[in-house]
Amino acid sequence: MVMLSGIYGLLSASFFVAMDAVDVAFTEASVGAGISTLLMLTTITLVGRYEHAARHKPTLALAVVFVTGALLIYGTLDMPYFGSAEAPINLHVAPHYLNDSMQEIGMPNVVTSVLASYRGFDTFGETAVIFTAGVGVLALLSIVRRPEEEAEIDAINDSMHQQHLILRIVIKILIPFIFLFALYVQFHGDYGPGGGFQAGVIFAAAIILYAMLFGLSTARRVINQSLIQVLAAVGVLVYGSVGLVSMLNGGNFLDYSVLASDPVAGQHVGILVIELGVGITVASVMVIIFFSFAGRRENRRVSGNDVEHDGNRPTNSSENKDAR
Amino acid sequence: MILGLYNYWVVVVLMMIGFYIVIAQGNLIKKIVGLNIFQTSVFILYISMAKVEGGTAPILAEGISQFSNPLPHVLILTAIVVGIATTALGLALAVRIKEAYGSIEEDEIQDRDNKESSTMKGKKC
């Protein structure tokens, strides 16, 4: 099921390329095929991979689904045809973005200029949502561990990670290039597909790859957890302070034109900085999420069967072990 | 010409698959997968509406006059990343539910809740 959802992610990414949404495809490929597959796998090792035989009665649900689907299809009859240039959506603000953004923002990639400048406030809100989700995961899954457990976990990790020698060496060579690529995507977002969101995910993927092959504790030594948590907040802060600086310079919140003497140059500075903020937040939140989930799993493996407070579920926990 | 609407039908079918999983499955992880499928169908709806016949990706370059609509791209781009963050939050909740109840099946959780509230009133698990 998880592999299927990974394939599904990759497939929808290629869908998006076919429909000329390269920026979106980029994001979906890294998120849908990479991070979300990984997250699902980790969760399934945590909750056990067996489900009970179906006891639900599908008739009612099917009926609801079919009626809703039929109504929705009926609703589409009034919609504009696929690919039609006269559709209302293409006549509203889109021509303005396409025709004037070169003069106003000076960036070839219209998606970036809309994302960071015209709809900067929106993106700010979304960055805050990502940050909040990261905080939520941390609150739900973070664990305080005693030092003796730490040693035990290290021992398990060392034994586990002995065997992947070739992978580890290949990854050691690859990781700098992944970082480099992430930075390229981060700072080239003005001209080609890319930007803070994609770069953040790629950056996080490199760190997660490292953590998977070299063990969580090694990765924890390399990447300071509290530093990452601070960074997640710093990203949002950088974004917000750009808005405040533009206010102090006499413009509106997140109006970058006042950041430099030349409005277009100001836009460039503003977009670069807020994309950096987005990138930092996204990367650190993804890393936080992965470390929280993986840390849980590690804890589960060490403490074995007596993880539950009440211990009334011997069958399920043995299933967990099988799943490993 | 009614076939020109096929993109919406693909979306509706995907959406209904997701919807069915959400309402018919008792397993919380499967519900989250269903929600993800639902979410992707909305992404496809937006992106397919942005597509313009003969247009290219919205990156301005010499000699190209037709572009697809950049606005839905922006909306969906951020929605994908927000989506993975919220999915992670949902999965984290499922993990905690598993630890507290020993199950991620909806009806078992309900059973345990009912039993607990009838035996030890006010005391939380």
Interface residues (C-beta under 8 A of the other chain):
Chain A: M1 S5 Y8 S12 F15 F16 M19 D20 A21 V22 D23 V24 T27 E28 V31 G32 I35 S36 L39 M40 T43 I44 L46 V47 G48 E51 H52 R55 H56 P58 A61 L62 V64 V65 F66 T68 G69 L72 I73 T76 L77 M79 Y81 F82 G83 S84 A85 A87 I89 N90 V93 A94 Y97 L98 S101 M102 P108 N109 V110 V111 V114 L115 R119 D122 T123 E126 V129 I130 A133 G134 G136 V137 L140 L141 Y191 G192 P193 G195 F197 G200 V201 V282 V285 M286 I289 S292 F293 R296 V307 E308 H309 D310 N312 R313 N316
Chain B: M1 I2 G4 L5 Y6 N7 Y8 W9 V12 V13 M15 M16 F19 Y20 I23 A24 Q25 G26 N27 I29 K30 V33 N36 I37 T40 F43 I44 I47 S48 M49 A50 K51 V52 E53 G54 G55 T56 A57 P58 I59 L60 A61 Q66 F67 S68 N69 P70 L71 P72 H73 V74 I76 L77 T78 A79 I80 V81 V82 G83 I84 A85 T86 T87 A88 L89 L91 A92 L93 A94 V95 R96 K98 E99 A100 G102 S103 I104 E105 D107 E108 C125
